């Protein structure tokens, strides 16, 4: 067999586009620990990607891992672990890094599958895996990363396996709910928030649960971290909903109107459709056929969205969930990591501003 391609470097720095770079942390010790932890997680992620007896598969596996990403979930694992006892047991740093890698592998796997489902042409500013190698390869790559995540979870113990299994079940349920649309009599807004909770908040909450669990954080604090993660996940997705039609693709790394192109009605769209008047009527006509494949149609839909009150109303909801996330932090000890989690809400909340 062909030997696997070696990782680009034996060690790696945290990604320059990681959310850590946008957090102004006054506590130098915490900043250094997070920097070192993210660097360690980055090195391990690249090692997992290259750990196959096939150079092409190693290249394919590294592709999205090295292409970009905010590394939000590894950062949350590290921050949750800060609430554990100090000094930690000798093996805790390795377990925390394995937990950070495990959660990120599940996330990256879900991106491969999402790009197949959405027909997305780009991800993190580069061609998506389906666009470069085809859907079959992208699906298998996602499955491979999920299987490696499961192995790491097994090494971390039965409780972590249960947490990962529950989050993965929610993730798949959210994807299926998105595919099938609202049930009979279900409000489109209720349906949308249920999809967000399962597709996005589940993995963000998982990162905090697992980070706290492997670091020996007391159960009440783990529950508070998980609640914070559920709200932060909603804030993250609502911000993404706004970015889908507001952001410059060169900055966001995604095509504008991707959700419209595959027929997904995000919060601003749902709010705009609920309005009265000729612009809302025109938007309904544009979207009545489902996916909006025509680029000109997507541009017109974006114009109609910007001229409505939908953006302002979506931002009100986003700020409300951000306040809920901050409230959840009040149950946690007043340590530098809590201030960092509070600051992180602001970073996520305002990234679409």
N, C-alpha and C positions, 0 to 999 in steps of 0.2 A: 504494500500500500504506500501511497505517497505520504510523506511526513507532513504534518500540518504546518502552515505558515506561522512563523513566530509572531507574537504581538509586536506592534510597531516599536514599543519601548518596554523595558522591563518594569519601569515605574512610570507613573503618570501623575500629572498635576490635576487638580480639579478643573473641570471645563471652564473656560473663561466666560461662557454664557450661562453658567449655573446661577441659581438664585442666591447662593452665598455671596457672589460678587456684588449683589445689589442690597445686601443687608449691612447697614452701618452698625457694627457690633462694638459697643464701648468696652466690653470685657475682653481683654487681650487673650486670656487663657482659653475662654470658650472659642474665640475666633481661631486660635491655633489648633485646638482639638478638632473643630469642624473642618478646617483646611486639611489637616492630616487624615482625618477620617474619609473625606471625599476623595482624596488622592489614593488612599488605600482601596476604596471601593472601585475607583476607576481602573486601577491596575487589575483587580480581581475580575471585573467585568470583561476586560480584554482577554484575560487568561481563559475564562470560561468560553468565550467566543472562539478562541484558537484551539481549544482542547478537543480536536477531532482529527482522525487519521486521513483527512482529505483537504488538500489546499483550497479547492474551490469552495467547499462548505465553510472552511475557516474564514475565507474572504467574505462570503455572503453573510455569515453570522456577525462579523465585525462591523458590517456596513452601517447599520442604523445605530449601533452602539457608539461608533466613532464619529458619525455624521453630526451629532449634536444632541441637544436635550438639556433641560434646565436642572435635571437631577433633583427635582423636588422631593421625590419619595425617599431616596437615600439620605437626603438632608433631614427629613422628618424622623427617620429611624435614629439618626445620630442625636437629634435634639431630644427625642423621647428618652433615650438612654441616659441623658444627663440627669434625670430625676431619680436614678438609682442610687444605692448607697455608695459612699466613697470611704476608703479606696475600693475599687471594684475587685472581684476575684481575678486571678491571673488570666483565666481564659475568656473573660467577658469581652475585651476589645475584639478578639477574633470572631466571637459569636455575633457581636453587633455588626461587624463588617459583613459577615455572611448573610445576616438578616437584611442589610441594606442592598446587597447584590441580589438576593432572592426577590425582593419586592420590585426592584428595577427590571429584572428579567421578565416578570409577569407583565409589567407595564409595556416593555418593548415588544413582547410577543403580541400584546393586544393591538399595538400600532400596526404590526404586519397584517393582522387579520382585518383591522379597520380599513387599511388602505386597499385591501382586496375587495371588501364589501362596498367601499365608496368609489372605487376606480380612481383613487387619488394619484395624481401625476408626480407630486413632490411631497417631501417630508423633511423638515429641518433644512430647507433650502437646497436640497439635492433631489435627484429623481428618486421616487419611492422604489421599494424592492419589487413590487409588481410591475412598475413601469420599466425597470431595468432587466429583470430576469423572468417575469411572468408570474401569474397567479399561483401556479402549482408550487413553484419554488418558495414564494413568499409564505404560503400556508404552511409548508413543511418547516420553514425557518421558525415561524411562530410556534409551531408544535415542539420543535427542538428546544427552544428557550423555555417553554412551559415545563418540559420534562426536566431540564436542568434546575429550574426553580423548585420543582417538587423534591428533587434529590437533596438540595440544600435544606429545604424545610424539614425533611426526614432526619437529617443530621442534627437539626436544632431541637428536635423532640416532638412528642405527640401533640402538645398544646399548640405549637407553631403550625404543625400540619393541619390541625383543625381550623386555625385562623385563616391559613392560606386557602384551604378548600372552601370555606364559607365565602371568602371574598371572591374567589374565582367563580363560584356558583352565581353570586350576585352579578358579576361582570357579564357572564353569558346571558343571564336573565335579562339584563338591561339591553344587551344587543338584540335579543329576540323581541323584546317589547318595542324597541325602536323599529324593527323590521315590520312588525304586525300593526303598529299604530294603536290609537286609543280603542279600548273595548267599547261595546255598545253602551251608550249613556255616560261614558267617562269624559270629563272635561279635557280638551287638548292640553291645557296648562297643567292639570293634575298629572296627566300622562307624561308630559315633558319632565316634570320634576322627579317623577318616579324613575325615569330613564337616567337622569343625571345622578340620582342617588346611587343607582346600581352600577352604572358604567364608569363614573368618575370618583365619586365620594368613597366607594367601597375600597379602592386601592390606596387612597390617601389615608383613610382611617386605618387600613391594615398596616401601613408603614408605622404609624404611631403605636398601634397595639403591639406589634411584633417588637419594635424597638424597646418599648417599656417592658415587655414580657421577658426578653432575653437578658435585660439588664437588671432584673429583679426589682422593678419599680412596684411599690404597693398597689394592690388591686384598685382602690378608689382613684388613685392618680391615673392608672391605665384607662379606667372608664372615662375620666375627664378628658384625657388625651384623645381617646377614640371619638368622643362627642365633638370635640374641637375639629377633628379631622373630617367628620361628616359635614360640618358647616363649611370648612375651608374648601372641601371638594366642590360644594355647590357654588361657592364664590369663584373658584377656578374655572368651572364650566361656563358660568354666566359671563365671565370675562372673555372666555373663548368664543361664546356666541356673538358677542359684540365685535370681537376681532375678525370674525368670519366675513363681515362686509365693510368694516372700517379700516382694517390694517393694510399697509403696503406689503405685498407678497415678499418683497426683498427683505423686509424686517421680520415678518412672521414666519417665513419659511413654508408657507402654505398658499395654495391658490385661493384667490378671492372668490367667495361664493361657493366654496366646496359643498357646504351643506345644502344649498339650493340646488346644486347640480345633481345631487343624489336624492332629492325630494325630502330631506330632513328639515322640518320646520322648527327653528330654534326660537328662543324666547322673544327676541325682537320681531321676528316674523309673525309669531302668534299674536303678539300685542298689536302689531300694525293691522293684521287682518280683522281684529275685533273693532277697529274704528269705523266710523261712518265717513261718507264723502266719496268723491270721484277717484281720489288717489288710492284709497283702500279698495275700491271696486276694481280699479285697474290691476292692482296687485293680486287680487283674487283671481282675475281672469288669467294673469300670467302663470299663476301657480296651480290652476285647477287641473292641469294635465299631469301633475306629479313632478318628477325630476325636470329641472330646467337646464337642459343640455346646451342651449344656445347661449353663447357668450354675451351677445348683445342683450338678450333677455335678462341675463343675470345682472348686467350693468344697470339696466332700467329698474330692475327690482331693488337694487342697492340704492339708487336715487330715490325711489319711492319710500324706502325705509328711512333714509336720512331726512326726508321731508315730513315724516310723521312724528308723533310724540313717543314712538316705541322706544327709541334710545333712552330718553329721559326716564320713562317708566321702568325700563329694564335696569337702569342704573340705581333707581330707588330700591328695587328688590335686591340688587347686588349689595348695596350698602347695608340693608337690613340683615342679610345673612352674615356679612362681615361683622356686624355688631354682635350677632349670636355667637360667632366663633370666639370673639374676645371675651364675652361673658363666660363661656365654658372654661376659659383659662383661670377664672377666679378661684376655682377649686384646687389649683395646683400650688405647690410651695413657691414662694417669691425668690426664685433663683435666676441667674442670667439667662438660662434657657427659656424661661417663661417670657421674659422681655423680648427674646429673639422670636418666639412664636407669635407674639403680638405684632412685632414689626413685620413679620412675614405676611400677616393678613393684609397689611397696607400695601406691600409690594404686589401681591396677587390682585388685590382690589383695584389698583390703579394702573395695571399694565395695559388696559385697553383705553386709557384716557388720552 
